[in-house]
Amino acid sequence: MPQITVECTPGVTEVMIPDVLLPGVQEAAVASGVIPLANLKLRLYVTQHYLVQGEHKDFVHVSVALLAGRTKEELAHLSKLIWDYLDGALPGIENITVDVRETTPGIYRRREPGAADGQ
């Protein structure tokens, strides 16, 4: 099950409320064709304690974790669509990053309806 975590500063949520930001990230991820909506978990954390280049500068960072098996081109496309959405939606936020990582089948564990023995 793909996991998307959005981390940002309070200044980001002053510009765009989470109820708009999260669906936008979700739409970009699903539009990539890499992540089906039915399998997606998405969350946002607003950090109160942060430094960017030694200062309190606003940032948004998106981490995507999904099971291995996609091409580098698919992963790059996913990353670009999420980044493009954030870049367009948050023009005043200078620090935007997106990281896509693959998890290893057989090591990643989950419990969900229909899954056997923590697969």
N, C-alpha and C positions, 0 to 999 in steps of 0.2 A: 504494500500500500504506500504510494508516494506521500511524502511528508513535505510541506512547505512551511517554513518558519520565517516570519517577517519580524525583524528587530529594528526599532527606530527610537528616536528621541521624541520628547513631548512636543517639540516644535513641528514635527511632521504631522502629528495628529491634530495640531491647531490649524494646519493648512488643509488637511483632508481627514475627515473622520474615518475611523476604522470600518464602519459599515459601508463605506464607499471604496476604501483602499483594498480591503480583502477581496471583495467580489471582482475588482479590476485585475488583481494578481491572479485570481482563480480563472477568470476568463482568458487571460493571456496564456496561462499554462495549458488549459484545455484546448485552446486554438492551435497550439503547437502540434497536436495530434499524438504527442508522446504520453500524455497523462489523461486517462478517462476520468470524467467527473465522479463517477460512481466509486472510484478508488481513492479519492483525494482527501487528505487531512490537511487543514490549513489553520494556522494560528498566528497571532500577533502579540509581541511583547514590547511594551514601551519601557525603556530603561531610564531610570532617574539618575544614574551615576555613570558618567562617560567622559571620555576625552577623545578628541580627534586632533591629531597633530599638536597635542598638548593644550588644547583649548576646548571650550564647550561649543562645538559646531554641530549643527544638525546633520543627521545621517539616516539612511535607510539601508539595511542589508537583508537580502533574501537568501535563505539557504534552502536548497531543494535536495532531498535524499530519495532515491528510488532504486529498485533492484537493478542490477547489471543486466545488460542485454540490448542496449540501444547503441546506435552508431554515434561517433563523435559529432557528425553533422546534425543528428537529431538533438543531441544534448546542447550543441551550440545554438540551434534554432530555438529551443526552449528558453535558454538563457537570454537570447536576444529579444524574444517577444516580451518576456517579463521586464527586462531592462528598458525596452522601448516604451512600455506602458508607464513605468515609473518616471522615466525621463520626461514624458509628455504631461503626466499628471502632476508632477512636483517640480516645476521649472525653477523654483527658488531654492531647492535643496541641492547643494553642490556635491555632496558625497552619497552616491548611489552605487551599490555593489550587488551582484548576483553570483552565487556559487552553486553549481550543480555537482552533486557527488553520487556515485553509485555505491550501493551497499552490496555485500557479498551474500548470494543465496547460500543457505546452509548455516550461516552465522547469524544473520538477521532473524529475529524471532518475533512472533505476533500472536495474539489471541483475537479471534473474531469469529462470528457465526460461520460454521461450516469448515473451519480450518482444523486440521488434525494435529495433535501433539505439538502445538506451539510453532508451527511452520511459518 
